[in-house]
Amino acid sequence: MPVPWPGMRCPYCGADDTRVVDSRPVEGGGAIRRRRSCETCEQRFTTYERREPALMVRKRDGRLEAFDPAKVRAGMERALADGGTDSDALDTAVARIEAFVEEHGPEITSVEIGRQVLVELRSMDEVAYLRFASVYKDFAGASDFSREMQSLEEPRD
């Protein structure tokens, strides 16, 4: 038998007995702001309800895990090490990748995300692109680097 949800806890006294006093949409309808009152201590507090995106990534080994833009950013930062790329450009690139994932979700493969990272890195820093590609495409030797460098010389679609 499922356990009933205890309700919203008061942040002041911890009581489960709270009631909604006012409720309205905020953030362009992306969230709901609720003004609440504790029946025990009579303190008032505000809560926000937001949809939590359920974007999942199918890893190469078949595992499924939640999409984490921080992991994408960390991978790009490693590739961009010593590249002098500013933080705003990186933020913008990660936001474009996140938008791509949302558009192609709710489930996307890590391979598709990796391709998008390569697209962003190619336009930001060719050395970072090669660093990331060497891991992403599992380079085995110098010929792989040479082939990838040749592809950088070719015009993009």
C-alpha positions in Angstrom: 0.0 0.0 0.0 1.5 3.4 -1.0 2.4 5.8 1.8 0.4 9.0 1.5 2.4 12.2 0.7 2.7 14.2 4.0 2.2 17.6 2.3 4.5 20.6 2.3 6.6 21.0 5.4 6.9 24.3 7.1 10.6 25.5 6.9 10.2 27.1 10.3 8.8 24.4 12.5 8.8 21.3 10.3 5.0 20.7 10.6 3.2 19.0 7.7 0.0 21.0 8.2 0.3 23.9 5.8 -2.2 25.5 3.5 -2.0 27.5 0.3 -3.0 31.1 0.7 -2.2 32.4 -2.8 -1.2 30.7 -6.1 -0.1 32.3 -9.4 1.9 31.5 -12.5 5.4 33.1 -12.8 8.3 32.9 -15.2 6.0 33.2 -18.2 4.0 30.2 -17.0 7.0 28.0 -16.5 6.5 27.9 -12.7 3.8 28.3 -10.1 4.4 30.5 -7.1 2.5 29.5 -4.0 2.2 31.5 -0.8 1.7 29.2 2.1 0.8 29.4 5.8 1.7 27.0 8.5 -1.3 26.0 10.6 1.0 25.2 13.6 3.3 28.2 13.9 1.4 30.6 11.6 4.5 31.6 9.7 4.2 32.3 6.0 6.5 31.1 3.3 6.7 30.9 -0.5 7.3 27.8 -2.7 7.8 27.5 -6.4 6.8 24.5 -8.5 8.7 23.9 -11.7 8.6 21.1 -14.2 11.7 19.0 -13.9 12.9 18.0 -17.4 13.1 14.3 -17.8 15.8 14.2 -20.4 17.7 10.9 -20.4 20.9 9.9 -22.1 21.4 6.4 -23.5 25.1 5.6 -22.9 27.2 3.4 -25.3 27.0 0.5 -22.8 23.2 0.7 -22.8 22.8 2.4 -19.4 20.3 5.3 -19.1 21.1 8.3 -17.0 19.7 11.8 -16.6 21.1 14.5 -18.9 23.5 16.8 -17.0 24.6 20.0 -18.8 27.4 20.3 -16.2 29.0 17.1 -17.5 28.9 18.5 -21.1 30.5 21.7 -19.9 33.2 19.9 -18.0 34.1 17.8 -21.1 34.3 20.9 -23.2 36.4 22.7 -20.5 38.9 19.8 -20.6 39.1 20.0 -24.4 39.4 23.8 -24.2 42.2 23.7 -21.6 44.7 26.5 -22.2 42.6 27.7 -25.2 41.6 31.1 -23.8 38.0 30.7 -24.7 35.8 33.0 -22.6 33.2 31.7 -20.2 30.3 33.4 -22.1 31.1 31.6 -25.3 31.2 28.3 -23.5 27.9 29.1 -21.7 26.3 29.8 -25.1 27.6 26.6 -26.6 26.4 24.5 -23.7 23.0 26.2 -23.9 22.8 25.3 -27.6 23.6 21.7 -26.8 21.0 21.6 -24.1 18.4 23.0 -26.5 19.4 20.3 -29.0 18.9 17.6 -26.3 15.5 19.1 -25.3 14.4 19.2 -28.9 15.5 15.6 -29.6 14.5 14.2 -26.1 13.1 12.8 -23.9 15.8 10.2 -24.6 18.9 10.8 -26.7 22.1 8.9 -27.2 25.5 10.0 -25.8 26.7 9.7 -29.4 24.3 12.4 -30.6 25.4 14.7 -27.8 29.0 14.0 -28.6 28.4 15.1 -32.2 26.8 18.3 -31.1 29.8 19.0 -28.8 32.1 18.5 -31.8 30.0 21.0 -33.9 30.3 23.6 -31.1 34.0 23.0 -30.5 34.8 23.1 -34.2 33.6 26.7 -34.4 35.2 27.7 -31.1 38.7 26.2 -31.2 40.2 23.6 -33.7 42.7 22.3 -31.2 39.9 21.7 -28.6 37.9 20.0 -31.4 40.8 17.6 -32.1 41.3 16.9 -28.4 37.6 16.0 -27.9 37.5 14.1 -31.2 40.5 12.0 -30.2 38.6 10.7 -27.2 35.1 10.7 -28.7 36.2 8.9 -31.9 38.7 6.7 -30.0 41.8 7.6 -32.1 44.3 4.8 -32.3 47.2 6.7 -33.9 48.6 9.6 -35.8 46.8 8.7 -39.0 43.5 9.3 -37.1 44.6 12.8 -36.2 45.8 13.4 -39.8 42.4 12.3 -41.2 40.6 14.6 -38.7 42.8 17.5 -39.5 42.0 17.0 -43.2 38.3 17.2 -42.4 38.9 20.5 -40.7 40.3 21.9 -44.0 37.1 20.8 -45.9 34.3 23.4 -46.1 31.4 22.8 -43.7 27.9 22.2 -44.9 
